């Protein structure tokens, strides 16, 4: 019988720009073979479309098996944007479908924030801020998950790319109107990208990808921040929001995920708090020091025990790590019905 560490495992990272697949050894030491699809998985009335995901996952797995010469997949971990609130269809259909198509009976379905966490910090306690178009902070002491924000561009994602972009475009419109708080520099950049300011509502509101369009303006806010006080203030406020979310999941009295439960009934977080490692991940932080410096300053003030650390890997690496741990029966991250849902039925 093949040792668990020699087994092949599949990690899947499904996001707004497409799906990435990685097949590697469960020992985590060997390099993985990667396949990328530019077609995002659809969502519908039932949530994330399980059939559409399977239509990409199974052929991708077969191609990766052929590339590597592997005979089968021992475990699969799927990380997907929207899994926490839109993943019921996947949880209902994927276990049987993957058992039938790939003979896989070890499966983890995770929120993309969980795979971001696993990629950044592995299976040790700490916290991760994942910031791109949106923004979510996630922490764990390995007994339960703590979540802050990640509520979407209408209800939250404060400090994320869409939040920054929207604030920058508001400042542009204020300048267009002659109202207080406007920025001529941001108005100029908005009109260069989108056309006349008065036409922006008609261009933006009908779009189904509004968060991404808003986030596309965040780099312009960052470019203006060096010389424009309004743009600089937007980045400082974004940093405060990000630091507040990170601090909320680092402390013993931070808010737990609203759906969360202890991984074992009756477990509680420790009464004392040791140093909390915080990894900052996601494309938003490519903005650089204009955002990173105030985030670190605000986090140090809000949570003196927090220490920012580099992320070891990305969400695809996190999905592969979860699949590898599942195959070896060494998964220590907290199971949760919406954040990290796991089935470990043994091969029959």
C-alpha positions as MATLAB code, in Angstrom:
seq = 'XXXXXXXXXXXXXXXXXXXXXXXXXXXXXXXXXXXXXXXXXXXXXXXXXXXXXXXXXXXXXXXXXXXXXXXXXXXXXXXXXXXXXXXXXXXXXXXXXXXXXXXXXXXXXXXXXXXXXXXXXXXXXXXXXXXXXXXXXXXXXXXXXXXXXXXXXXXXXXXXXXXXXXXXXXXXXXXXXXXXXXXXXXXXXXXXXXXXXXXXXXXXXXXXXXXXXXXXXXXXXXXXXXXXXXXXXXXXXXXXXXXXXXXXXXXXXXXXXXXXXXXXXXXXXXXXXXXXXXXXXXXXXXXXXXXXXXXXXXXXXXXXXXXXXXXXXXXXXXXXXXXXXXXXXXXXXXXXXXXXXXXXXXXX';
ca = [
       0.000    0.000    0.000;
       1.284    3.483   -0.879;
       2.273    5.578    2.126;
       0.108    8.647    2.701;
       3.053   10.963    2.105;
       3.568    9.441   -1.358;
      -0.083    9.880   -2.342;
      -1.141   12.496   -4.864;
      -3.460   15.291   -3.752;
      -5.334   18.032   -5.610;
      -5.716   21.645   -4.519;
      -8.249   23.963   -6.171;
      -8.430   27.755   -5.905;
     -11.659   29.169   -7.371;
     -11.944   32.958   -7.559;
     -13.432   35.792   -9.503;
     -10.865   35.626  -12.309;
     -10.838   31.860  -12.851;
      -9.813   28.550  -11.297;
      -6.361   27.165  -10.553;
      -5.600   23.478   -9.984;
      -2.457   21.956   -8.458;
      -1.559   18.273   -8.178;
       1.279   17.352   -5.864;
       2.560   14.790   -3.396;
       1.025   14.718    0.061;
       4.458   15.055    1.646;
       4.393   18.752    0.572;
       8.059   18.588   -0.409;
       7.722   17.890   -4.126;
       6.797   20.653   -6.586;
       3.207   20.643   -7.792;
       1.942   20.537  -11.356;
      -0.400   23.501  -11.988;
      -3.211   24.079  -14.467;
      -5.079   27.389  -14.852;
      -8.548   28.120  -16.233;
      -9.569   31.694  -17.033;
     -13.265   30.788  -16.688;
     -14.697   31.687  -13.245;
     -17.162   29.247  -11.709;
     -20.705   30.520  -12.069;
     -23.062   31.293   -9.219;
     -26.823   30.980   -9.469;
     -29.956   30.704   -7.323;
     -28.508   27.632   -5.579;
     -25.172   29.354   -4.901;
     -21.862   28.250   -6.408;
     -22.686   26.067   -9.416;
     -21.431   22.586   -8.516;
     -21.935   21.267  -12.048;
     -19.891   24.075  -13.551;
     -17.067   23.500  -11.074;
     -17.105   19.752  -11.704;
     -17.043   20.402  -15.442;
     -13.673   22.063  -14.950;
     -12.312   20.083  -11.995;
     -12.618   16.555  -13.365;
     -10.972   17.243  -16.767;
      -8.260   19.278  -15.043;
      -7.586   16.452  -12.606;
      -7.396   13.916  -15.436;
      -4.949   16.121  -17.362;
      -2.759   16.620  -14.290;
      -2.798   12.889  -13.563;
      -1.667   12.252  -17.128;
       1.091   14.872  -16.876;
       2.496   13.436  -13.664;
       1.892    9.759  -14.342;
      -0.047    9.473  -11.086;
      -2.707    6.777  -10.913;
      -5.220    8.440   -8.596;
      -5.974   11.351   -6.268;
      -6.081   10.586   -2.537;
      -7.599   13.880   -1.329;
      -9.019   17.096   -2.757;
      -9.298   20.538   -1.150;
     -11.361   23.224   -2.871;
     -11.078   26.833   -1.760;
     -13.700   29.112   -3.271;
     -14.795   32.707   -2.988;
     -18.277   32.753   -1.473;
     -18.003   29.232   -0.022;
     -19.193   30.316    3.433;
     -22.511   31.708    2.220;
     -22.939   30.171   -1.253;
     -21.430   26.701   -0.862;
     -24.453   24.557    0.044;
     -24.736   23.202   -3.515;
     -21.097   22.144   -3.467;
     -21.365   20.507   -0.065;
     -24.426   18.566   -1.207;
     -23.112   17.323   -4.563;
     -19.316   17.215   -4.633;
     -18.590   14.279   -2.284;
     -20.577   11.737   -4.312;
     -19.567   13.285   -7.631;
     -15.838   13.148   -6.870;
     -16.128    9.663   -5.420;
     -17.709    8.544   -8.681;
     -15.496   10.455  -11.109;
     -12.100   10.272   -9.371;
     -12.630    7.692   -6.609;
     -11.830   10.429   -4.056;
     -13.417   10.112   -0.626;
     -11.335   12.631    1.290;
     -12.597   16.104    0.494;
     -12.310   19.557    2.078;
     -14.424   22.515    0.957;
     -13.066   25.774    2.325;
     -13.793   29.463    2.184;
     -11.105   31.243    0.188;
     -10.056   33.035    3.371;
      -9.258   29.631    4.921;
      -7.062   28.579    1.994;
      -5.418   32.017    2.142;
      -4.770   31.361    5.843;
      -3.333   27.897    5.204;
      -1.134   29.190    2.407;
       0.167   32.056    4.506;
       0.622   30.445    7.935;
       0.120   26.724    7.469;
      -1.436   24.992   10.472;
      -0.206   27.224   13.268;
      -2.234   29.791   15.257;
      -2.350   33.355   14.032;
      -4.310   35.623   11.744;
      -4.436   36.520    8.073;
      -5.749   39.585    6.307;
      -6.709   38.775    2.726;
      -7.175   42.008    0.806;
      -7.869   42.373   -2.884;
     -11.126   43.607   -4.334;
     -12.626   42.774   -0.935;
     -11.135   42.438    2.530;
     -11.498   39.804    5.234;
      -9.515   39.006    8.374;
      -9.434   35.458    9.700;
      -7.756   34.121   12.806;
      -7.615   30.896   14.754;
      -6.110   29.391   17.868;
      -6.727   25.964   16.251;
      -9.946   25.444   18.211;
     -12.181   27.816   16.255;
     -12.138   30.460   13.543;
     -12.527   34.159   14.177;
     -13.727   36.289   11.280;
     -13.931   40.045   10.814;
     -15.498   41.689    7.762;
     -15.566   40.056    4.356;
     -19.225   41.093    4.050;
     -19.048   42.336    0.477;
     -18.757   45.801   -1.020;
     -22.246   46.912    0.058;
     -22.018   45.874    3.717;
     -18.302   45.889    4.444;
     -14.965   44.853    2.930;
     -13.767   48.056    4.579;
     -10.296   49.016    3.434;
     -10.342   46.645    0.461;
      -9.756   47.556   -3.149;
     -13.407   48.275   -3.969;
     -13.707   50.374   -0.792;
     -10.633   52.440   -1.721;
     -11.740   52.808   -5.320;
     -15.249   53.894   -4.353;
     -13.883   56.465   -1.904;
     -11.545   57.779   -4.594;
     -14.348   58.080   -7.137;
     -16.539   59.827   -4.569;
     -13.753   62.368   -4.057;
     -13.563   62.776   -7.838;
     -17.313   63.465   -8.015;
     -17.043   65.953   -5.142;
     -14.387   67.819   -7.100;
     -16.613   67.738  -10.196;
     -19.465   69.297   -8.151;
     -17.262   71.776   -6.282;
     -18.091   70.220   -2.907;
     -15.827   70.008    0.122;
     -13.628   66.914    0.238;
     -13.091   66.767   -3.499;
      -9.834   65.945   -5.228;
      -8.930   67.462   -8.571;
      -6.182   64.882   -8.991;
      -8.590   61.989   -8.527;
     -11.143   63.614  -10.834;
      -8.481   63.863  -13.517;
      -7.546   60.186  -13.115;
     -11.202   59.101  -13.070;
     -11.950   60.945  -16.291;
      -8.821   59.531  -17.920;
      -9.974   55.994  -17.116;
     -13.761   56.209  -17.403;
     -14.603   59.359  -19.356;
     -16.508   62.495  -18.270;
     -17.380   62.481  -14.576;
     -21.066   63.189  -15.177;
     -21.336   59.972  -17.205;
     -19.736   57.756  -14.553;
     -22.991   56.707  -12.798;
     -24.446   55.499  -16.081;
     -21.298   53.511  -16.779;
     -20.940   52.028  -13.310;
     -24.392   51.225  -11.943;
     -25.526   48.773  -14.659;
     -22.325   46.706  -14.328;
     -22.601   43.279  -12.702;
     -18.883   43.451  -11.853;
     -19.089   46.727   -9.923;
     -16.718   45.635   -7.115;
     -13.985   44.832   -9.631;
     -14.556   48.113  -11.492;
     -14.369   50.065   -8.247;
     -11.225   48.186   -7.217;
      -9.588   49.028  -10.544;
      -9.427   52.638   -9.343;
      -7.582   51.803   -6.100;
      -4.117   51.926   -7.756;
      -4.948   55.416   -9.014;
      -5.728   56.512   -5.460;
      -2.366   55.092   -4.383;
      -0.527   56.901   -7.179;
      -2.110   60.210   -6.200;
      -1.503   59.747   -2.474;
       2.093   60.998   -2.570;
       0.983   64.500   -3.599;
      -2.764   64.651   -2.953;
      -3.955   64.930    0.676;
      -7.430   63.568   -0.097;
      -6.009   60.414   -1.675;
      -3.537   60.038    1.196;
      -6.387   60.324    3.719;
      -8.320   57.587    1.901;
      -5.364   55.216    2.207;
      -4.909   56.076    5.886;
      -8.579   55.315    6.562;
      -8.276   52.063    4.604;
      -5.282   51.134    6.752;
      -7.252   51.837    9.933;
     -10.075   49.594    8.771;
      -7.703   46.784    7.863;
      -5.866   47.060   11.184;
      -9.144   47.051   13.130;
     -10.234   43.832   11.432;
      -6.850   42.214   12.031;
      -6.894   43.239   15.690;
     -10.424   41.864   16.101;
      -9.332   38.355   15.145;
      -6.077   38.505   17.113;
      -7.506   39.156   20.571;
      -9.259   36.970   23.103;
     -12.356   39.178   23.010;
     -12.565   39.625   19.224;
     -15.812   38.669   17.497;
     -16.131   35.051   16.436;
     -17.531   34.166   13.025;
     -21.285   34.473   13.314;
     -21.817   30.899   12.113;
     -18.868   29.438   13.941;
     -18.769   26.906   16.694;
     -15.960   25.333   18.633;
     -14.396   22.430   16.834;
     -15.092   20.379   19.945;
     -18.049   21.221   22.172;
     -17.028   23.115   25.274;
     -13.611   24.248   24.062;
     -12.751   27.882   24.732;
     -10.007   30.207   23.731;
      -7.158   30.533   26.165;
      -7.504   33.230   28.781;
      -4.124   34.737   27.982;
      -2.926   35.993   24.632;
       0.592   35.344   23.392;
       2.162   36.942   20.367;
      -0.141   36.747   17.352;
       1.446   36.371   13.926;
      -0.467   38.297   11.252;
       0.146   37.696    7.556;
      -0.980   40.337    5.072;
      -1.937   38.690    1.795;
      -3.610   39.633   -1.458;
      -3.043   41.933   -4.384;
      -4.093   45.093   -2.561;
      -0.875   45.111   -0.565;
       1.085   45.467   -3.808;
       0.229   49.153   -3.364;
       3.271   49.123   -1.103;
       4.361   51.286    1.798;
       1.654   53.905    1.309;
      -0.741   51.282    2.697;
       1.516   48.812    4.491;
       3.235   51.328    6.784;
       0.018   52.770    8.297;
      -1.508   49.269    8.564;
       1.439   48.113   10.646;
       1.415   51.290   12.739;
      -2.308   51.065   13.469;
      -2.121   47.346   14.201;
       0.726   47.903   16.662;
      -1.399   50.485   18.480;
      -4.569   48.351   18.503;
      -2.975   44.967   19.235;
       0.530   45.304   20.693;
       0.890   41.510   20.792;
       0.407   41.251   17.006;
       3.421   40.885   14.716;
       3.201   41.010   10.943;
       5.002   38.202    9.116;
       5.479   37.383    5.419;
       2.946   35.005    3.887;
       4.595   31.676    3.049;
       2.323   31.001    0.079;
      -0.898   31.873   -1.727;
      -4.421   30.346   -1.537;
      -3.584   27.629   -4.081;
      -0.666   26.555   -1.909;
      -3.096   26.620    1.021;
      -5.578   24.347   -0.763;
      -2.767   21.929   -1.573;
      -1.573   22.012    2.056;
      -5.083   21.223    3.326;
      -5.441   18.338    0.855;
      -2.025   17.002    1.874;
      -2.851   17.178    5.583;
      -6.186   15.490    4.904;
      -4.502   12.618    3.060;
      -2.050   12.153    5.946;
      -4.840   12.482    8.552;
      -2.946   15.447   10.048;
      -5.411   18.291    9.429;
      -5.318   20.504   12.534;
      -7.183   23.550   11.257;
     -10.648   23.774   12.834;
     -13.443   22.025   10.998;
     -16.509   24.174   10.487;
     -19.699   23.587    8.468;
     -19.167   26.688    6.331;
     -15.547   27.758    6.719;
     -13.821   24.345    6.443;
     -16.155   21.435    5.707;
     -14.442   18.051    5.598;
     -15.426   14.514    4.678;
     -12.884   11.800    5.438;
     -14.641    8.595    4.486;
     -11.961    5.984    3.965;
     -11.460    4.382    0.607;
     -13.640    1.357    0.169;
];
